Amino acid sequence: MATVALATQNASGEAGTATLKEVGGKVVVTLDIVGAPADVAQPAHIHMGACPEPGAVKYPLTSPVGGKSETTLDVSFDDLMAQLPLAVNVHKSVAQSKVYVACGDVTKPSY
């Protein structure tokens, strides 16, 4: 399991965590963002690269509404970790997808 700290970007006031854990050979990503609007779907992805300017989208995530979402990725935890560097990035809205509101780098867990 890995917990990614999502830091505020662009003075959004939004921050939180992305939890990545393996369930049945797939990675379940749970987003929990504080300060997110209650009624706006905010696109979220795992991108290649690192914050604050991650690269191309690697895995789309279920857009959080009210700061919460859960997505199951068709990849094992070990395979995901082998693809680092990766970052979890949350966008302001579908219409304002170029505005990042929170971002965090995925790191290998230390056991």
MDAnalysis code that builds the backbone (N, CA, C; Angstrom):
import MDAnalysis as mda
import numpy as np

u = mda.Universe.empty(333, n_residues=111, atom_resindex=np.repeat(np.arange(111), 3), trajectory=True)
u.add_TopologyAttr("name", ["N", "CA", "C"] * 111)
u.add_TopologyAttr("resid", np.arange(1, 112))
u.add_TopologyAttr("resname", ["MET", "ALA", "THR", "VAL", "ALA", "LEU", "ALA", "THR", "GLN", "ASN", "ALA", "SER", "GLY", "GLU", "ALA", "GLY", "THR", "ALA", "THR", "LEU", "LYS", "GLU", "VAL", "GLY", "GLY", "LYS", "VAL", "VAL", "VAL", "THR", "LEU", "ASP", "ILE", "VAL", "GLY", "ALA", "PRO", "ALA", "ASP", "VAL", "ALA", "GLN", "PRO", "ALA", "HIS", "ILE", "HIS", "MET", "GLY", "ALA", "CYS", "PRO", "GLU", "PRO", "GLY", "ALA", "VAL", "LYS", "TYR", "PRO", "LEU", "THR", "SER", "PRO", "VAL", "GLY", "GLY", "LYS", "SER", "GLU", "THR", "THR", "LEU", "ASP", "VAL", "SER", "PHE", "ASP", "ASP", "LEU", "MET", "ALA", "GLN", "LEU", "PRO", "LEU", "ALA", "VAL", "ASN", "VAL", "HIS", "LYS", "SER", "VAL", "ALA", "GLN", "SER", "LYS", "VAL", "TYR", "VAL", "ALA", "CYS", "GLY", "ASP", "VAL", "THR", "LYS", "PRO", "SER", "TYR"])
u.atoms.positions = np.array([
    [0.836, -1.179, 0.000],
    [0.000, 0.000, 0.000],
    [0.881, 1.243, 0.000],
    [0.396, 2.274, -0.665],
    [1.101, 3.552, -0.678],
    [0.086, 4.661, -0.463],
    [0.473, 5.657, 0.320],
    [-0.363, 6.837, 0.511],
    [0.360, 8.019, -0.097],
    [-0.332, 8.715, -0.987],
    [0.228, 9.870, -1.682],
    [-0.383, 11.126, -1.070],
    [0.462, 12.032, -0.588],
    [-0.020, 13.316, -0.076],
    [-0.283, 14.232, -1.263],
    [-1.517, 14.697, -1.369],
    [-1.895, 15.607, -2.448],
    [-1.805, 17.035, -1.925],
    [-0.849, 17.794, -2.452],
    [-0.619, 19.163, -1.998],
    [-1.415, 20.145, -2.849],
    [-1.799, 21.239, -2.232],
    [-2.532, 22.307, -2.910],
    [-1.711, 22.861, -4.064],
    [-2.393, 23.134, -5.176],
    [-1.763, 23.822, -6.299],
    [-2.640, 24.996, -6.706],
    [-2.015, 26.039, -7.213],
    [-2.710, 27.214, -7.733],
    [-3.670, 27.831, -6.714],
    [-3.255, 27.858, -5.445],
    [-4.035, 28.473, -4.362],
    [-5.469, 27.959, -4.308],
    [-5.651, 26.677, -4.623],
    [-6.994, 26.089, -4.685],
    [-7.610, 25.862, -3.309],
    [-6.761, 25.702, -2.292],
    [-7.265, 25.357, -0.972],
    [-7.630, 23.890, -0.849],
    [-7.357, 23.102, -1.891],
    [-7.671, 21.673, -1.882],
    [-6.406, 20.865, -1.614],
    [-6.518, 19.880, -0.738],
    [-5.402, 18.989, -0.420],
    [-5.993, 17.707, 0.137],
    [-5.189, 16.659, 0.185],
    [-5.700, 15.409, 0.733],
    [-4.774, 14.257, 0.473],
    [-5.368, 13.081, 0.248],
    [-4.572, 11.877, 0.029],
    [-5.154, 11.033, -1.096],
    [-4.261, 10.279, -1.695],
    [-4.636, 9.204, -2.615],
    [-4.036, 7.939, -2.016],
    [-4.870, 6.969, -1.742],
    [-4.401, 5.704, -1.186],
    [-4.426, 4.657, -2.288],
    [-3.291, 3.982, -2.483],
    [-3.171, 2.952, -3.506],
    [-2.926, 1.624, -2.806],
    [-3.838, 0.678, -2.977],
    [-3.647, -0.633, -2.353],
    [-4.065, -1.719, -3.326],
    [-3.404, -2.872, -3.200],
    [-3.707, -3.991, -4.089],
    [-4.838, -4.825, -3.506],
    [-5.830, -5.087, -4.347],
    [-6.956, -5.941, -3.981],
    [-7.166, -6.912, -5.137],
    [-6.936, -8.191, -4.899],
    [-7.151, -9.189, -5.941],
    [-6.298, -8.994, -7.174],
    [-5.063, -8.524, -6.998],
    [-4.147, -8.357, -8.122],
    [-4.330, -7.068, -8.893],
    [-5.222, -6.191, -8.425],
    [-5.438, -4.891, -9.069],
    [-5.250, -3.795, -8.026],
    [-4.946, -2.588, -8.502],
    [-4.743, -1.469, -7.589],
    [-6.045, -0.683, -7.453],
    [-6.460, -0.482, -6.204],
    [-7.615, 0.364, -5.906],
    [-7.074, 1.711, -5.427],
    [-7.494, 2.784, -6.117],
    [-7.063, 4.139, -5.782],
    [-8.240, 4.865, -5.134],
    [-8.047, 5.300, -3.898],
    [-9.082, 6.034, -3.176],
    [-8.608, 7.467, -2.973],
    [-9.392, 8.417, -3.485],
    [-9.077, 9.831, -3.316],
    [-9.921, 10.403, -2.192],
    [-9.292, 11.205, -1.341],
    [-9.977, 11.890, -0.250],
    [-9.395, 13.298, -0.181],
    [-10.144, 14.268, -0.699],
    [-9.644, 15.632, -0.854],
    [-10.478, 16.581, 0.002],
    [-9.810, 17.357, 0.829],
    [-10.466, 18.355, 1.675],
    [-10.470, 19.685, 0.928],
    [-11.589, 20.409, 1.026],
    [-11.680, 21.717, 0.384],
    [-12.215, 21.658, -1.027],
    [-12.581, 20.465, -1.498],
    [-13.111, 20.311, -2.858],
    [-14.564, 20.772, -2.902],
    [-15.005, 21.285, -4.050],
    [-16.410, 21.681, -4.167],
    [-17.329, 20.467, -4.059],
    [-18.483, 20.660, -3.449],
    [-19.399, 19.551, -3.173],
    [-20.067, 18.998, -4.420],
    [-20.255, 19.831, -5.436],
    [-21.085, 19.418, -6.568],
    [-20.391, 19.494, -7.921],
    [-19.064, 19.493, -7.927],
    [-18.308, 19.585, -9.182],
    [-17.442, 18.341, -9.345],
    [-17.598, 17.658, -10.483],
    [-16.714, 16.531, -10.798],
    [-15.358, 17.097, -11.210],
    [-14.312, 16.650, -10.544],
    [-12.969, 17.135, -10.833],
    [-12.154, 15.999, -11.449],
    [-11.806, 16.119, -12.728],
    [-11.019, 15.053, -13.358],
    [-9.731, 14.782, -12.581],
    [-9.390, 13.506, -12.475],
    [-8.177, 13.102, -11.764],
    [-7.514, 11.976, -12.544],
    [-6.196, 11.946, -12.482],
    [-5.434, 10.957, -13.244],
    [-4.157, 10.606, -12.503],
    [-3.598, 9.463, -12.866],
    [-2.205, 9.180, -12.546],
    [-1.432, 9.518, -13.813],
    [-0.503, 10.455, -13.665],
    [0.302, 10.931, -14.792],
    [1.713, 10.359, -14.700],
    [2.385, 10.291, -15.837],
    [3.815, 10.005, -15.844],
    [4.525, 11.258, -15.327],
    [5.672, 11.082, -14.687],
    [6.437, 12.233, -14.227],
    [6.127, 12.611, -12.795],
    [6.376, 13.885, -12.470],
    [6.274, 14.351, -11.090],
    [5.620, 15.727, -11.025],
    [5.141, 16.062, -9.831],
    [4.552, 17.379, -9.578],
    [5.677, 18.418, -9.552],
    [5.407, 19.668, -9.834],
    [4.109, 20.276, -10.055],
    [3.633, 20.230, -11.507],
    [4.446, 19.731, -12.425],
    [4.068, 19.685, -13.845],
    [4.206, 18.265, -14.378],
    [3.279, 17.374, -14.014],
    [3.377, 15.989, -14.488],
    [3.181, 15.900, -15.996],
    [3.594, 14.764, -16.557],
    [3.505, 14.543, -17.996],
    [2.157, 13.977, -18.420],
    [2.200, 13.110, -19.406],
    [0.986, 12.557, -20.009],
    [0.213, 11.676, -19.026],
    [-1.086, 11.578, -19.260],
    [-1.944, 10.725, -18.440],
    [-1.570, 9.269, -18.672],
    [-1.368, 8.528, -17.588],
    [-1.083, 7.093, -17.657],
    [-2.334, 6.286, -17.307],
    [-3.041, 6.693, -16.251],
    [-4.264, 6.006, -15.821],
    [-5.315, 7.041, -15.438],
    [-6.451, 7.080, -16.139],
    [-7.536, 7.956, -15.697],
    [-8.166, 7.403, -14.419],
    [-8.567, 8.295, -13.534],
    [-9.234, 7.915, -12.291],
    [-10.676, 8.418, -12.325],
    [-11.525, 7.807, -11.525],
    [-12.895, 8.285, -11.404],
    [-12.852, 9.699, -10.834],
    [-13.526, 10.636, -11.502],
    [-13.510, 12.033, -11.060],
    [-14.150, 12.167, -9.687],
    [-13.412, 12.709, -8.720],
    [-14.025, 12.892, -7.407],
    [-15.092, 13.984, -7.445],
    [-16.172, 13.747, -6.718],
    [-17.205, 14.750, -6.480],
    [-17.278, 14.905, -4.970],
    [-17.201, 16.143, -4.503],
    [-17.140, 16.352, -3.062],
    [-15.848, 15.833, -2.468],
    [-14.829, 15.682, -3.308],
    [-13.505, 15.279, -2.840],
    [-13.274, 13.789, -2.690],
    [-14.249, 12.964, -3.097],
    [-14.086, 11.519, -2.881],
    [-14.342, 10.723, -4.155],
    [-13.509, 9.711, -4.374],
    [-13.737, 8.757, -5.464],
    [-12.913, 7.506, -5.212],
    [-13.277, 6.447, -5.927],
    [-12.531, 5.187, -5.870],
    [-12.472, 4.618, -7.273],
    [-11.296, 4.151, -7.664],
    [-11.066, 3.595, -8.993],
    [-10.280, 2.303, -8.858],
    [-10.647, 1.282, -9.616],
    [-9.864, 0.050, -9.674],
    [-9.094, 0.039, -10.989],
    [-7.772, -0.068, -10.898],
    [-6.903, -0.104, -12.077],
    [-6.544, -1.544, -12.400],
    [-6.490, -1.855, -13.668],
    [-6.162, -3.207, -14.115],
    [-4.644, -3.376, -14.201],
    [-3.989, -3.203, -13.045],
    [-2.540, -3.348, -12.942],
    [-2.234, -3.758, -11.498],
    [-1.205, -4.583, -11.318],
    [-0.826, -4.970, -9.958],
    [-0.045, -3.832, -9.302],
    [0.028, -3.864, -7.984],
    [0.764, -2.837, -7.254],
    [2.233, -2.831, -7.662],
    [2.845, -4.010, -7.756],
    [4.264, -4.087, -8.135],
    [4.498, -3.542, -9.536],
    [3.590, -3.861, -10.471],
    [3.735, -3.348, -11.836],
    [3.574, -1.829, -11.870],
    [2.670, -1.300, -11.051],
    [2.494, 0.149, -10.978],
    [3.759, 0.807, -10.431],
    [4.329, 0.238, -9.369],
    [5.541, 0.806, -8.770],
    [6.724, 0.750, -9.740],
    [6.727, -0.239, -10.627],
    [7.810, -0.367, -11.610],
    [7.756, 0.744, -12.658],
    [6.625, 1.469, -12.727],
    [6.460, 2.529, -13.721],
    [6.833, 3.915, -13.193],
    [7.281, 4.001, -11.935],
    [7.650, 5.303, -11.377],
    [8.714, 5.974, -12.227],
    [8.754, 7.314, -12.330],
    [7.979, 8.263, -11.538],
    [6.559, 8.471, -12.081],
    [5.627, 8.543, -11.135],
    [4.221, 8.809, -11.427],
    [3.707, 9.838, -10.425],
    [2.645, 10.540, -10.812],
    [2.034, 11.524, -9.922],
    [0.520, 11.445, -10.041],
    [-0.170, 11.671, -8.924],
    [-1.627, 11.779, -8.920],
    [-1.952, 13.265, -9.014],
    [-2.793, 13.619, -9.986],
    [-3.100, 15.014, -10.242],
    [-4.608, 15.194, -10.322],
    [-5.116, 16.258, -9.691],
    [-6.545, 16.571, -9.711],
    [-6.719, 17.924, -10.393],
    [-7.697, 17.986, -11.297],
    [-7.965, 19.192, -12.077],
    [-9.188, 19.920, -11.523],
    [-9.300, 21.215, -11.791],
    [-10.378, 22.028, -11.230],
    [-11.754, 21.557, -11.674],
    [-11.917, 21.298, -12.969],
    [-13.204, 20.839, -13.509],
    [-12.960, 20.351, -14.926],
    [-13.981, 19.772, -15.530],
    [-13.857, 19.340, -16.926],
    [-13.574, 20.554, -17.806],
    [-14.295, 21.654, -17.568],
    [-14.125, 22.865, -18.379],
    [-12.778, 23.537, -18.134],
    [-12.230, 23.375, -16.929],
    [-10.955, 24.003, -16.584],
    [-9.917, 22.931, -16.261],
    [-9.758, 21.995, -17.190],
    [-8.878, 20.851, -16.952],
    [-7.397, 21.223, -16.941],
    [-7.044, 22.395, -17.447],
    [-5.640, 22.803, -17.435],
    [-5.238, 23.420, -16.094],
    [-6.226, 23.643, -15.211],
    [-5.941, 24.207, -13.893],
    [-5.830, 23.060, -12.892],
    [-4.633, 22.875, -12.343],
    [-4.403, 21.822, -11.359],
    [-4.747, 22.348, -9.967],
    [-5.500, 21.548, -9.184],
    [-5.865, 21.973, -7.829],
    [-5.113, 21.197, -6.751],
    [-4.637, 19.996, -7.081],
    [-3.866, 19.203, -6.115],
    [-3.007, 18.198, -6.870],
    [-1.826, 17.922, -6.315],
    [-0.909, 16.995, -6.973],
    [-0.015, 16.346, -5.919],
    [0.334, 15.081, -6.171],
    [1.244, 14.383, -5.271],
    [2.016, 13.310, -6.008],
    [3.278, 13.150, -5.656],
    [4.134, 12.149, -6.292],
    [3.935, 10.781, -5.643],
    [3.822, 9.757, -6.467],
    [3.720, 8.380, -5.989],
    [5.135, 7.910, -5.656],
    [5.316, 7.371, -4.470],
    [6.621, 6.848, -4.070],
    [6.459, 5.420, -3.569],
    [7.524, 4.661, -3.688],
    [7.493, 3.282, -3.192],
    [7.367, 3.300, -1.676],
    [6.519, 2.438, -1.140],
    [6.396, 2.391, 0.321],
    [7.665, 1.832, 0.948],
    [7.993, 2.341, 2.122],
    [9.145, 1.804, 2.856],
    [8.611, 0.896, 3.950],
    [9.025, -0.351, 3.888],
    [8.510, -1.336, 4.841],
    [9.427, -1.457, 6.022],
])
